[in-house]
Structure formats: C-alpha cells, structure tokens
C-alpha cells in the first residue's frame, strides 16, 4: 500500500519556478507515485488537500516553511526521494551563494545595490502586493511572477507605478526580457530592433523566437500579465510599455501581442500607437482589424506579427526553417480512414489555444475548449472531448498543486493517450516550448506517449510547433530531430502547425 512521507524545512523560502522544477524531478525518482514541493501557505495547503497529499506534518508548517511530501511504494524509496529533494534544494542554494549576495529585504538590497532597476517578485500571492509596493516606493520597476493577486490590488499597484513612470509586469507575468536579461519563462534570442509588449506570455515567446529564426532580434519583451488588458485594469502596463519603447532609441518597431482584449483597449492602443509614430504591429488574437496606415498594421496571426515586424526593417524575405515536407503532409492525410476528421489540441498555454481556435473558425469550424473564443463551446479541462477540441493545459484546473505544463507533461501525456482511443480523431496537435524555466528534454517526454499511442491508433497524425532557438538550453535542432524520428510533423510556428493540422484532418 502506498504511503505518504513528509519533511518540513523551516524558514527555507524558494520561489515557485524553482519549486515546480524540483517537484518534477522528485516525481521521477524511483518508486515515487506523486509528490508536492511547496511553501506552507494556506492556499498551498488547500491544494495538497485536493490532491490527497496533505499530512499532519504539513499542517504544522508556516508560510515561510518548505513542505516536501512524497507518496511512494515503500518507506525506503520515500526516504530516498526526500533526501534527493533536500539535496536539490540545498545544492541550488549553495551554487547561488557563490555568485549572488543574499539580502533580508528589498530595502536592504537596494541600499547595498542602489543601481538595481528592477525587482522580481515571486512570493505566494497574498504577500506579492506588499513586496511589489515596497519596490515601487523605492522607485524600482517590478515584475510580479506571483499569481492569485486580487484585481483591485493589481490596479492599485499599476496606478501608483503609472504616476511614477514605472513598469509593473504582472501579476502572473510569465515572460520578459529586459536589458538582454530573461525573466520567468524565456528564450535566448538575438538583440535587434523590435520591441515587444504583450498580455500573452507564450505569444511573446513565439514572436521573439520567430524573429530570431528569421535573422532579426529584439530590444526588449515586456510581459504585462493577462489581466492587464481587461477593462478592470485598463491596459495600464501595456500603455506604459509602449511609451517606454517609443522613447527607446534602439527600438525601431513596436509589436503588441495579446489574448482577446476588450474593444475599448484595442481602440486606446491604436490611438496611443498613432501618437507614438514608430512603425507598429498589433496582434490581438481573433480581432480582425483594418490597417491604420502603412506603418501601423494589424497582424492576423502570431507568425504574421513576426513577419510584418521583420518587414519594417529588412528588405530580404522573412524565411523560417522548413522541417517537414509537403510529401510528408500528403502521406499523413492519405493514410487516414474516412471517419477520421477531428483535431485534438493539447497546448501548454492559452495564447496558442486561442490562436488555434481563431484559425479553425476562419475555416468555419468551431472548436470546444476550456478557454473558448465562443462561450457556447466551453467545456471543462477534464471533460470528455467533443468533435474538434483544443485545451489550454496551463489553465488553473491543470496547474493546481502541480508544475506548469512547460515543465511537467503528465496531464498532456495522459490526455494524448486518451484522445487516440477515439477512432474519429485525425490529428493530435500540440506545442513544445523551449527556453529557460521549461522542461530540459520536452521532445523525449512527448515521444514516450506518442510511441504508446501508435500501438493504439496507427493512422492518427501528430503535428507539433516547437517554439525556441538553437541558443536555448534544450537546443532547437536536437529537439526537432527527436520528434521527426518519431514521425511527428514539426513546424517553427504555432500558426503553421495549425494550418497543417487543418489540411490533414479537413481534407
């Protein structure tokens, strides 16, 4: 019978990205069935209860204590896994101390390092507002990686920052590249003339990676957090980011990317970019806008956003790698049975999920989703798929108590094996996002499930977009080659992958 074992490390705070990666590694240890590596906040304790991993030892932990719970086949394996987890925690701390100075507070850090410009907040959500405001009071820009910050507190932070011409990226900002330094989940891209600002973390990663692959690069990438473009916030960081990029001499083009915003935010963005005067591109996913002028354009897709941005500053053609031939696509289409007509999309974030639905709608196809463009087609993330279904597997229901799907592929692999049992499914469409913060060998993770799936359904096709660059720690080309060896049709943009999936399934 499986048993749960717990250790609590007193006053050992670690940020959520670090803990997600530790959690993923511990769950892969021998004999371990499940694990939870979390700070002892009340919200995290609730997650442990939901997952059935709450213990008496965890109950006694405070918000600054690190809880490690392991469910394993036997006590020896559990003890080994707990020792392994502790070694990972302290090994990283030791390595950081060699190169970094630790401070007890933001104020003490700034007093010793007055040239600090930006503070990254990655605390439990209930403390994020307080720490972010402390940084703003010291006249520092802020990136709030933390989630679960109430909208009224987000607005208070952003209004205060706006009056001081400071940036508040987030809460729940997953991606940024500032001064050539990446924060959160990010890809290693070339420096160049394009400044990107957006309420779409994965969308920023797609566009910046495509610019790099085409031979260009960026000055900065400013992630606003998804709530920023809601009317309740009013696009405060989006507008501040645009103004900052407009006054930055090296930024020649401004590119705006967002999940579907309100009409009001779209109009205000257009008005601001018109005032700014620099060439600009807007990709509000699913929004069909008409170009304002030759230098202020709407992009239909993420790939279009990269292409138009590139064309403003380059005379040569925008070219991306061609990893899959037309012949391979035709072969995938021709091997399907007549009743195989549906697409199932399994995505690590909301941006690509939205874009996929939009591209399908242009072909007259409505897809069911847990993050639907059309509310009539809404389903729960764990509900059965219906006809064409695309899922945002980075949504709240999938990440409560487990690492983000860019790190942990468990739910995507489980869902993939479930989807191929439906004999009407033609294509499994998915994304793989490389870069810092992400799984170090995501291709291998998906291939493990694909091999099992082929024994169930030999006709189904697998189509993937791989988002990243060769400079990312995983190595773009090696990840692509691994997938191609397993017969996956691979593309450098989510746009193109969806278009190919449609061509195969809707023949």
C-alpha positions, 0 to 999 in steps of 0.5 A, spaced: 500 500 500 502 506 498 504 511 503 505 518 504 512 521 507 513 528 509 519 533 511 518 540 513 524 545 512 523 551 516 524 558 514 527 555 507 523 560 502 524 558 494 520 561 489 515 557 485 519 556 478 524 553 482 519 549 486 515 546 480 522 544 477 524 540 483 517 537 484 518 534 477 524 531 478 522 528 485 516 525 481 521 521 477 525 518 482 524 511 483 518 508 486 515 515 487 507 515 485 506 523 486 509 528 490 508 536 492 514 541 493 511 547 496 511 553 501 506 552 507 501 557 505 494 556 506 492 556 499 498 551 498 495 547 503 488 547 500 491 544 494 495 538 497 488 537 500 485 536 493 490 532 491 490 527 497 497 529 499 496 533 505 499 530 512 499 532 519 506 534 518 504 539 513 499 542 517 504 544 522 508 548 517 508 556 516 508 560 510 515 561 510 516 553 511 518 548 505 513 542 505 516 536 501 511 530 501 512 524 497 507 518 496 511 512 494 511 504 494 515 503 500 518 507 506 525 506 503 524 509 496 520 515 500 526 516 504 530 516 498 526 521 494 526 526 500 533 526 501 534 527 493 529 533 494 533 536 500 539 535 496 536 539 490 534 544 494 540 545 498 545 544 492 541 550 488 542 554 494 549 553 495 551 554 487 547 561 488 551 563 494 557 563 490 555 568 485 549 572 488 549 576 495 543 574 499 539 580 502 533 580 508 529 585 504 528 589 498 530 595 502 536 592 504 538 590 497 537 596 494 541 600 499 547 595 498 545 595 490 542 602 489 543 601 481 538 595 481 532 597 476 528 592 477 525 587 482 522 580 481 517 578 485 515 571 486 512 570 493 505 566 494 500 571 492 497 574 498 504 577 500 506 579 492 502 586 493 506 588 499 513 586 496 511 589 489 509 596 493 515 596 497 519 596 490 515 601 487 516 606 493 523 605 492 522 607 485 524 600 482 520 597 476 517 590 478 515 584 475 510 580 479 511 572 477 506 571 483 499 569 481 492 569 485 493 577 486 486 580 487 484 585 481 483 591 485 490 590 488 493 589 481 490 596 479 492 599 485 499 597 484 499 599 476 496 606 478 501 608 483 507 605 478 503 609 472 504 616 476 511 614 477 513 612 470 514 605 472 513 598 469 509 593 473 509 586 469 504 582 472 501 579 476 502 572 473 507 575 468 510 569 465 515 572 460 520 578 459 526 580 457 529 586 459 536 589 458 538 582 454 536 579 461 530 573 461 525 573 466 520 567 468 519 563 462 524 565 456 528 564 450 535 566 448 534 570 442 538 575 438 538 583 440 535 587 434 530 592 433 523 590 435 520 591 441 515 587 444 509 588 449 504 583 450 498 580 455 500 573 452 506 570 455 507 564 450 505 569 444 511 573 446 515 567 446 513 565 439 514 572 436 521 573 439 523 566 437 520 567 430 524 573 429 530 570 431 529 564 426 528 569 421 535 573 422 532 579 426 532 580 434 529 584 439 530 590 444 526 588 449 519 583 451 515 586 456 510 581 459 504 585 462 500 579 465 493 577 462 489 581 466 492 587 464 488 588 458 481 587 461 477 593 462 478 592 470 485 594 469 485 598 463 491 596 459 495 600 464 502 596 463 501 595 456 500 603 455 506 604 459 510 599 455 509 602 449 511 609 451 517 606 454 519 603 447 517 609 443 522 613 447 527 607 446 532 609 441 534 602 439 527 600 438 525 601 431 518 597 431 513 596 436 509 589 436 503 588 441 501 581 442 495 579 446 489 574 448 482 577 446 482 584 449 476 588 450 474 593 444 475 599 448 483 597 449 484 595 442 481 602 440 486 606 446 492 602 443 491 604 436 490 611 438 496 611 443 500 607 437 498 613 432 501 618 437 507 614 438 509 614 430 514 608 430 512 603 425 507 598 429 504 591 429 498 589 433 496 582 434 490 581 438 488 574 437 481 573 433 480 581 432 480 582 425 482 589 424 483 594 418 490 597 417 491 604 420 496 606 415 502 603 412 506 603 418 501 601 423 498 594 421 494 589 424 497 582 424 492 576 423 496 571 426 502 570 431 507 568 425 504 574 421 506 579 427 513 576 426 513 577 419 510 584 418 515 586 424 521 583 420 518 587 414 519 594 417 526 593 417 529 588 412 528 588 405 530 580 404 524 575 405 522 573 412 524 565 411 523 560 417 526 553 417 522 548 413 522 541 417 517 537 414 515 536 407 509 537 403 510 529 401 510 528 408 503 532 409 500 528 403 502 521 406 499 523 413 492 525 410 492 519 405 493 514 410 487 516 414 480 512 414 474 516 412 471 517 419 477 520 421 476 528 421 477 531 428 483 535 431 485 534 438 489 540 441 493 539 447 497 546 448 501 548 454 498 555 454 492 559 452 495 564 447 496 558 442 489 555 444 486 561 442 490 562 436 488 555 434 481 556 435 481 563 431 484 559 425 479 553 425 473 558 425 476 562 419 475 555 416 468 555 419 469 550 424 468 551 431 472 548 436 470 546 444 475 548 449 476 550 456 478 557 454 473 558 448 473 564 443 465 562 443 462 561 450 457 556 447 463 551 446 466 551 453 467 545 456 471 543 462 479 541 462 477 534 464 471 533 460 470 528 455 472 531 448 467 533 443 468 533 435 474 538 434 477 540 441 483 544 443 485 545 451 489 550 454 493 545 459 496 551 463 489 553 465 488 553 473 484 546 473 491 543 470 496 547 474 493 546 481 498 543 486 502 541 480 508 544 475 506 548 469 505 544 463 512 547 460 515 543 465 511 537 467 507 533 461 503 528 465 496 531 464 498 532 456 501 525 456 495 522 459 490 526 455 494 524 448 493 517 450 486 518 451 484 522 445 487 516 440 482 511 443 477 515 439 477 512 432 474 519 429 480 523 431 485 525 425 490 529 428 493 530 435 496 537 435 500 540 440 506 545 442 513 544 445 516 550 448 523 551 449 527 556 453 529 557 460 524 555 466 521 549 461 522 542 461 530 540 459 528 534 454 520 536 452 521 532 445 523 525 449 517 526 454 512 527 448 515 521 444 514 516 450 506 517 449 506 518 442 510 511 441 504 508 446 499 511 442 501 508 435 500 501 438 493 504 439 491 508 433 496 507 427 493 512 422 492 518 427 497 524 425 501 528 430 503 535 428 507 539 433 510 547 433 516 547 437 517 554 439 525 556 441 532 557 438 538 553 437 541 558 443 536 555 448 538 550 453 534 544 450 537 546 443 532 547 437 535 542 432 536 536 437 529 537 439 526 537 432 530 531 430 527 527 436 520 528 434 521 527 426 524 520 428 518 519 431 514 521 425 511 527 428 510 533 423 514 539 426 513 546 424 517 553 427 510 556 428 504 555 432 500 558 426 503 553 421 502 547 425 495 549 425 494 550 418 497 543 417 493 540 422 487 543 418 489 540 411 490 533 414 484 532 418 479 537 413 481 534 407 
